[in-house]
Amino acid sequence: MSMDYRQMNITCPMCGAIKIINVPAVIFEQKKFGNIKIQVPIGAVCSEHQFIVFADTKANVQGYEKIDLYMSTPSEKTVKEQAGVITLRVLMTMFGTYGVFSLIHAKIMNYPVYILLDKDSIIASVDINLLNLIGDNLLPEAYKGGNRISFIEEIDYDRVKIKEKKSLIMDSHQHILQTPWDEKLKFEETMIKEAFKISGELEQLNSMQQAIAIFINEAEQAKKILENTRQIIEEELIEAISKNLMEGKISNFRLQLIKHFISQRYSPKLSSKIKSKVEDFLGLL
């Protein structure tokens, strides 16, 4: 079956290079997926940069997001990769940079993941149980399990039926069809960037485990504070978390991530206790 394509005029958000790329028309024909995130790898538009294109269902560009991650890509496979072991570098090759960010984010926040599978794709050869095991191994013991990554062996988008509205939906050609969150994935980008500074695959995994464990520890501290208060201003919660953990102040972006985690993992009602100064002021009127 031949595939139709739509042409998109893409501008690199970092250097301004312009190029027309072809994207399968079928991914724009499903309005239920809303805006689509298209990964543009190094070399597709310019020779130095990778980024995300946000497009609507008519293939109109809505915006861009930079990806400031440059990993070394040895010409030869590692011994583990030759033995069929899935390393971080292999995951990046299969799902793309932003795809891996999204998979990790979904796992941390406990969102279900659906990958629409083309049987001719390299992803079709992956053991789905192994993929879920890798995701679980990134998390502390108490958070393993939860929502899973699932394959849907279907390339006809008209036939796709997914019950969970809040889910990550991808296809096996590195297109992000739906994300149930609005925030940028800077936490995941920074974590993987740090992991790639380490040469060993196991050590890379350990580095990511530690980064996630630190974040979840901060979220657990926030949960304890929220359970013992009616409401709290964001700045006060930042101070309280830092005091309890005896560490430097976390950023506002980090706090918003913690708020999202608490809503997803514990209770939306609990996370709603966190108020901005504006919300607090309006509540006094």
N, C-alpha and C positions, 0 to 999 in steps of 0.2 A: 504494500500500500504506500503510495507516494505521500509525502508530507508537505503541506502548504506552509509558507513562512510569511511573516510580516517584517518589513524593514523598519529599523529604528535608527534615527540619527543620534548617536551618542557622543557626548563631550566628556572627556576626562576631567573630573572636578579638581585635579591637582595641577595638571600641566596645560590643559585646554586643547589637547589633541582631539580631533573630530574624526569619527568613522561611522559608516553605516554597517550595522550588524543584522543578521537574520535570526529571528526568534520564531519557533514553531507557533503557527497561528492558533492552534487548538488551546493553548494555555490562556489566551485572551478571550476565548469564547464562552467562558463559564463565569457569569457575573456573581455567582455565589461565592467565589473565592476572593472577590474584592481586589484591592491592589496587589500587584505581584512584585516580588523582589527578584531581580535577575542578577546573578553573580557575573561580573566581568573580570576575568583573570588577566594577569600580566601577559601582554602580547596581543590581546584581542582588540584593543583600541590604541594603546601605546605600549612601548617596550618596557616601561618601568613601574607602572601602577596597576593596582587592582582595586575595585570598588563595587558598590551595589547601586543598581538603577531601580528606582521605584516607578512602576508603570501602572496606568489604569487599564481597564479591560479593552480599551480601544488602541492600546499600544502607544499611548501618549506618555512621554516622560514627565513624572511628577516631582522628581528630585533625585539626589544622589547621597550616598554615604561613603566616606573614605574608609579604607581598611589599611591601617598602618602596620602591616605585618609582613616581614620579609624573611622567609626561611630558606636555608641552604638546601638545595635539592641535588644530592650526589647522583652521578650518572649511573652508578651501580646500586642494586638493591642490597640492603643489609642482609646478614645471615638469617635473621628472624623472618624477614619478608620473603626470602627465598624458600623458607620452610612453611610459608602460608600463614604466619602470625600477623594479625592486624595491628599495625603500629599507628601512632598518631599521624605520621607522614602518609601512610596508606589511606587513612580516613580522610585526610585533606584532599588527596587525589580523587577519591570516590565521590565525596559530597561537596567539595569546594570549601574554601576558607569560611565563608559566611554560613554555609551549611553545617559545618562542625560547630561553629559558635552557637547556632540555633539548636542543634541537638543537645549540646551540653546545657544550655539555658533551660530547655524544656525538661531535662532530667532533674536539674536542681529545683526548679519550680513545680515539678510534678505535673506536667502537662502530657497528655497522650500524643504520640507521634505517629503519623501515617505517611508512608512512602509509597507513592503510586509507581508500580514496578513495570518497567519494560524488560521482558525476558532476555533481550539481547544485551542489556546493560551489564557492566561488571558487577554492579551491586546485587544482581540476581544470584550470583555465586556465593554470596555472603550468608553464613549461618545466622539467622535472626536471633537465636538464643545467645550466641556469642556476642552479638552486637549489644544486646540488653545486659549481658554480664559485664561488658566493658563499661557501660554507663553506670551500672550499680557499683562497680569497683571505685568509681570516683567519689562516692558518697560515704559518709560515716555509717556505721552499722545500722543505726536506728532509722535511717532514711532510705535504705536499700529497698528494692521492690517498687511498689507504687505503679503508676501508669507506665505502660510499655511502648516500645517502638514496634510498630506492626507494618508488614508489607501488604499492599493490596495489589494483586496481580491483575491490573486493569489499566489500559492506556486510553480507553474510551472515557473521557471525562464526564460524558452524559450519564454514564452508568454508576458513577461513584456515589455511594451513600455513606455518609459519616454522621453518626448520632451526636457525638460531642462537638458542640459549637466552638468551645475553647480548646482547640487542638492545633498542633503544628502539622501542616500538610506540605509535603515536598514531592517532587518526582525524581526519578532516577537519572535526570539530566541536569541536576543542580539548580533547578528552578524552585524558589520558595513561593508556594502558592498561597499560604495563609500562615500568619503568626498571631497568636492570641495575646500578644503584648505590644506595647508602644515604645518602651525604652530601647535605647541603643545598647548594643552588646559589648560595651567597653570592658566590663569585668572579664568576660570570656576572652576577649582579644588580648588584654594585658596578661592574663594567666597563661595563654598558649604561647605568647611571645616570650615570656620568661622560661617556659618549658623548653622551647626550641634553642635556648642558650646552653642546654645540657645535651650531651651527645648520646647518652644511653637511653634506650626506649623505656626501661623500667624506671629509671630516675626521672624521666619526663612525666610519667604517670604519678610518681610520688610527689613531684612538685605541684601538679594539678590537684591531687588529693589534699595536700596541705593548704593550698590557697582556698579551696572550697570549705575545708574544715574550719579555717579561721573565720570565713564569712558566716558560716552557720552558727559558730560559737557567738558571734556578735548578734545574730538574729535571736538566738536562745536567750541571751541577756536582755534584749529588748522585750521579748515575750514575758519574762519574769517581771520586768518593770511595769509593763502594760496591765498585767494581771492584778496589780496592786494599786491602780490609779483609775480615776474616772476618765481623764483625758490628759494629754501632755503636749506641749508645744515642741515642734521638731528640734529646735535648738537645745531645749532642755533635755530631750531624749539623747541627743548626741553627747551632751556633757555627762549624762548619767551612764551611758554605755562605756564611755572612755574612762570614767572614774572606776566603774566596777571591774573593768578589764585591765586597768592601769596601763593604758596605751595612748598613743596620740589620737587627736580628734579625727573621727571618720568624716568623710566628705558628705555633702548633701546628696550627691548622686548615690553614694553607698547607702545612705539612709533610705532613699526611695526604693532601692533594691531590697533592703531588709523589709520594708513595708510590704512590698509585693510578695516576698517569701512568706511572711506571716499570714497574709491574706490567703495565699494558695495552700500553705502547709498546715496552718493552724485554724484561723478563723477570720473571715472578712470583718466581723464585728470587732474583733480585737485590734486589727490594723486601723479601723476607723477612729480609734482613740487618739491616733497621732494627728495633730492639727498644725497647720501652718499659722503664722502670725496673722495673716489675712483672715483665715477661717475663724480664729479666736476673736479677732476684733469684730467681725460681723456677728458673731454669736452674742456679743455684749450689747448690740444695738436693739 
